[in-house]
């Protein structure tokens, strides 16, 4: 529907690109049918629809004509396309001389200027530089006010930030549809489960069931998953003198305490956290390895508590959540035993004038410029 930005997620081979190609008409469905109402513009495989021997200008005219624009309309839109692409003199050269980033710049510039009703974008922003990516995100947010977008990405943060709906595919099947935060968290859970050794997954069914039955301090309805060798029993946030923190206003020192129970022998425990906004975007996080906290081997039946002292920045007014996790291994290579989404909620009452956070800024110098210094 108009105004919808639908994120399509799933691991490689799940059918994301195939779905978009069927919608765009470059592939025929083996069964069923697809109906598209309105002008559809697509950015699929890198360089798709471009003749490598044509110049940038020639490919722009060709692509715009294929989208149904008249020669007069194309000529009127050329300056805007050139400005959006911003690839300088390369627009006069054959596209076979382009980098992958230039390909995307020119292709995106075309679909951004043909007055489409539906945009279909498949991982295109992954190869652009940060300046162009930010330009594209601003365009997409503005376009969403009047059109429809289908957006495939492996970047969960982009899906959560840009989309108002998300769907998860797996081996050509639709697994779930819902709000981006819920769907991306479910996807994360399934990805972690697949990364665990098969013998551990098969022998840990009972522990996983126990995780869903937690009711001590961690909410029984908390969205959690893991193998259950370590169980997070409690998560709380306090101020410097131990009082619970449920609201922050500006810069503040807090302490995050995580209490853990060990169900099986764990050689190298690791505990981590992340702070997310109401859309599920991760703002910052850390773990015991990064904090250089030493946690020795643990045996079944032991419990321990670890804490993180954090300087909270000035968060914009709104709701926030702390997620916590416990595993075995290192920050980059570990087995996930217990991950708890939305373990601890808090609010910020700070009115930030610009952006998502406010940092302390001091004017360090001031001087009037002389006539020579002005030049």
C-alpha positions in Angstrom: 0.0 0.0 0.0 1.0 3.6 -0.5 3.2 4.7 2.4 4.5 1.2 3.2 8.2 0.5 3.4 8.5 -3.3 3.5 11.8 -4.8 4.5 12.6 -8.3 3.2 15.2 -10.2 5.3 16.6 -13.7 5.3 19.9 -15.5 4.9 21.5 -16.1 1.5 19.5 -18.4 -0.6 16.2 -17.7 1.2 14.6 -16.3 -1.9 14.7 -12.5 -1.3 16.2 -11.6 -4.7 14.0 -14.1 -6.5 10.9 -12.6 -5.0 11.9 -9.1 -6.1 12.7 -10.3 -9.6 9.3 -11.9 -9.9 7.6 -8.7 -8.7 9.7 -6.7 -11.3 8.8 -9.2 -14.1 12.4 -10.3 -14.8 11.5 -13.8 -13.6 8.2 -15.7 -14.1 6.7 -17.4 -11.1 6.4 -21.2 -11.2 2.9 -20.9 -9.7 0.6 -18.1 -8.7 0.6 -14.6 -10.1 1.8 -11.0 -9.4 -0.2 -7.8 -9.9 1.6 -4.4 -9.9 -0.3 -1.2 -10.0 1.7 1.9 -10.8 5.1 2.6 -12.3 7.7 0.4 -10.7 11.4 1.2 -10.6 14.0 -1.4 -9.5 17.6 -1.5 -8.4 18.5 -5.2 -8.4 21.8 -6.8 -9.4 24.8 -4.5 -9.6 24.9 -3.1 -13.2 21.7 -4.8 -14.3 20.1 -3.0 -17.2 23.3 -1.2 -18.1 25.2 -1.7 -21.3 28.9 -1.8 -20.2 30.1 -0.3 -23.5 27.6 2.7 -23.3 28.6 5.9 -21.5 26.8 6.9 -18.3 24.6 9.4 -20.3 23.7 6.8 -22.9 22.7 4.3 -20.2 20.6 7.0 -18.4 18.7 7.7 -21.5 18.2 4.0 -22.2 17.0 3.2 -18.7 14.7 6.1 -18.5 13.1 5.2 -21.9 12.6 1.6 -20.6 10.7 3.0 -17.7 8.4 4.7 -20.1 9.6 8.3 -20.1 9.3 10.3 -23.3 12.4 11.9 -24.9 11.3 15.3 -23.6 10.8 14.0 -20.1 14.2 12.4 -20.1 16.0 15.6 -21.2 14.2 17.5 -18.5 15.4 15.1 -15.8 19.0 14.8 -16.9 20.3 17.7 -14.7 18.7 16.2 -11.6 20.0 12.7 -12.4 23.5 14.1 -12.9 23.4 16.0 -9.7 22.1 13.0 -7.7 24.7 10.6 -9.1 27.6 13.1 -8.5 30.2 11.0 -10.4 31.8 14.0 -12.3 33.3 13.4 -15.7 32.8 9.6 -15.4 29.2 10.1 -16.6 30.8 10.7 -20.1 32.8 7.4 -19.9 31.7 3.8 -20.6 30.3 2.2 -17.5 32.6 -0.7 -17.8 35.2 1.7 -16.3 33.0 2.3 -13.2 33.6 1.1 -9.7 30.7 -0.7 -8.0 30.0 2.5 -6.1 29.7 4.5 -9.3 27.3 1.8 -10.8 25.0 2.2 -7.8 25.2 6.0 -7.8 24.1 6.2 -11.4 21.4 3.5 -11.2 19.9 5.0 -8.0 20.0 8.5 -9.6 17.8 7.2 -12.4 15.2 5.5 -10.3 15.1 8.5 -7.9 14.1 10.8 -10.8 11.5 8.9 -12.9 8.4 9.6 -10.7 7.9 6.0 -9.8 5.1 4.7 -7.6 7.0 1.7 -6.3 10.7 1.3 -5.6 12.3 -2.1 -5.4 15.8 -2.1 -3.9 18.0 -5.2 -3.4 21.1 -4.6 -1.2 22.1 -1.7 -3.4 23.2 0.6 -0.6 25.8 -2.0 0.7 28.5 -0.8 -1.8 28.0 3.0 -1.5 30.1 5.3 0.5 28.6 6.8 3.7 27.8 10.2 2.1 25.8 8.6 -0.8 24.2 6.1 1.5 22.9 8.9 3.7 21.6 10.8 0.6 19.8 7.7 -0.5 18.2 7.1 3.0 17.0 10.7 3.0 15.4 10.2 -0.4 13.8 6.9 0.6 12.2 8.4 3.7 10.8 11.3 1.6 9.6 8.9 -1.1 7.8 6.7 1.5 5.4 9.6 2.2 3.9 9.2 -1.3 4.9 5.8 -2.6 5.7 2.2 -1.7 9.2 0.6 -1.2 10.3 -3.0 -1.1 13.8 -3.0 0.5 16.1 -6.1 0.8 19.0 -5.8 3.2 21.1 -7.9 5.5 21.5 -4.8 7.7 18.9 -5.1 10.4 19.5 -1.5 11.6 18.6 -0.2 8.1 15.4 -2.3 8.1 14.4 -1.1 11.5 15.2 2.5 10.8 13.6 2.7 7.3 10.7 0.2 7.2 7.3 0.1 8.9 6.8 -3.6 8.0 9.2 -6.6 7.6 8.9 -10.1 6.3 11.2 -13.0 6.8 11.9 -15.6 4.1 13.6 -19.0 4.5 14.2 -21.3 1.5 11.4 -19.7 -0.5 8.9 -19.8 2.3 7.3 -16.8 4.2 8.2 -17.4 7.8 6.7 -14.3 9.5 5.4 -10.8 8.8 5.2 -8.0 11.4 6.8 -4.9 12.7 10.6 -4.6 11.9 11.8 -4.8 15.5 9.9 -8.1 16.2 10.8 -9.7 12.9 14.5 -8.8 13.0 14.8 -10.0 16.6 13.2 -13.3 15.6 15.6 -13.6 12.7 18.6 -12.9 15.0 17.3 -15.7 17.3 17.1 -18.2 14.5 20.6 -17.2 13.1 22.2 -17.8 16.5 20.4 -21.2 16.8 21.8 -22.3 13.5 25.4 -21.2 14.5 25.5 -23.5 17.5 27.1 -27.0 17.1 24.5 -29.6 16.1 25.4 -31.9 19.0 24.9 -29.1 21.5 21.5 -28.0 20.0 20.3 -31.6 20.1 21.3 -32.2 23.7 20.0 -28.9 25.1 16.3 -29.1 24.4 15.5 -29.2 28.1 17.6 -26.2 28.9 16.0 -24.1 26.1 12.6 -25.0 27.6 13.8 -23.7 31.0 14.6 -20.3 29.5 11.0 -19.8 28.5 9.9 -20.5 32.1 12.1 -17.8 33.8 10.0 -15.6 36.1 12.5 -14.4 38.7 13.1 -10.7 38.0 13.5 -11.2 34.2 10.0 -11.1 32.8 8.4 -14.4 31.9 7.3 -12.8 28.6 10.8 -11.5 27.8 11.8 -12.5 24.3 14.8 -14.8 25.0 16.6 -17.6 23.4 19.7 -19.7 23.8 21.1 -23.1 24.8 20.6 -22.6 28.5 24.0 -23.6 29.8 24.0 -20.1 31.4 20.8 -18.4 32.5 20.4 -14.7 33.1 18.4 -14.5 36.3 18.4 -10.7 36.9 19.2 -7.5 35.1 18.9 -4.1 36.8 20.2 -0.6 36.3 21.1 1.6 39.3 22.8 5.0 39.9 26.1 5.4 41.7 24.6 4.8 45.1 22.5 1.8 44.1 19.1 3.3 43.5 17.1 1.9 40.6 17.2 4.0 37.5 14.0 4.2 35.4 14.5 7.7 33.9 17.5 9.6 32.7 17.9 13.2 31.8 21.2 14.2 30.1 24.6 12.8 30.9 24.5 10.3 33.8 26.7 7.6 35.3 24.8 4.3 35.7 25.7 0.8 36.7 24.2 -2.2 34.8 24.2 -5.4 36.9 23.6 -8.8 35.5 23.1 -11.9 37.7 23.8 -15.2 36.1 23.3 -18.9 37.1 25.4 -21.6 35.5 23.7 -24.9 34.5 26.7 -26.7 33.0 30.5 -26.3 33.0 31.5 -23.1 31.1 35.2 -22.6 30.4 35.1 -19.0 29.2 31.9 -17.1 30.2 31.2 -13.8 28.5 28.4 -11.4 29.3 27.3 -8.5 27.1 24.6 -5.9 26.7 23.2 -3.4 24.2 21.0 -0.3 24.6 18.3 0.1 21.9 15.7 2.8 21.1 12.0 2.1 20.8 12.5 1.0 17.2 15.1 -1.6 18.2 18.0 0.3 16.8 21.2 -0.5 18.8 22.7 2.7 20.1 25.7 1.3 21.9 26.7 -1.8 23.9 29.6 -3.7 25.3 30.7 -7.0 27.0 33.0 -8.3 29.7 35.8 -9.0 27.1 35.8 -5.3 25.9 35.6 -4.2 29.5 38.6 -6.4 30.3 36.7 -8.1 33.1 38.1 -11.6 33.9 35.5 -14.3 34.5 37.1 -17.6 35.3 35.8 -21.1 34.4 32.4 -22.0 36.0 30.9 -25.3 37.0 27.3 -26.3 37.2 25.4 -24.8 40.1 27.5 -21.7 40.5 26.1 -18.2 40.2 27.9 -14.9 39.6 27.1 -11.2 39.1 28.9 -8.9 36.8 28.5 -5.1 36.5 29.2 -2.4 33.9 29.8 1.2 34.8 28.5 3.3 31.9 28.4 7.0 31.1 25.0 7.4 29.5 25.0 10.2 26.8 22.1 12.7 26.6 19.5 10.4 25.0 16.6 12.1 23.2 13.3 12.0 24.9 11.7 8.5 24.5 11.7 4.9 25.6 14.8 2.7 25.7 15.5 -0.9 26.4 18.6 -2.8 27.7 19.1 -6.3 26.2 21.6 -8.7 27.8 23.3 -11.9 26.8 25.5 -14.6 28.2 27.6 -17.1 26.3 30.8 -19.0 26.1 33.8 -17.9 24.1 34.9 -14.5 22.8 33.1 -11.5 21.5 33.6 -12.6 17.9 33.4 -16.4 18.3 31.0 -17.7 21.0 28.1 -20.0 21.8 25.0 -18.2 22.8 23.5 -19.6 26.0 21.0 -16.9 26.9 20.0 -13.7 25.1 17.2 -11.6 26.6 15.7 -8.9 24.4 14.1 -5.9 26.3 15.4 -7.1 29.7 15.2 -3.6 31.4 13.2 -0.6 30.2 14.0 3.0 31.0 13.0 6.5 29.7 14.7 9.7 28.8 13.1 13.0 29.5 15.7 15.1 27.7 14.7 17.4 24.9 17.4 17.1 22.3 17.5 19.9 19.8 19.1 17.9 17.0 19.7 14.2 16.4 19.3 11.2 18.8 21.8 12.2 21.5 23.2 15.3 23.1 26.9 15.5 24.1 28.5 18.2 26.2 29.9 21.0 23.9 32.0 23.9 25.1 33.1 26.9 23.1 36.9 26.7 23.4 37.9 29.9 21.6 36.6 33.0 19.9 38.3 35.7 18.0 37.5 38.3 15.4 39.2 37.7 12.0 41.5 40.4 10.5 41.1 41.4 6.9 44.0 39.1 5.9 42.6 36.1 7.8 39.3 36.4 6.0 41.0 35.3 2.8 
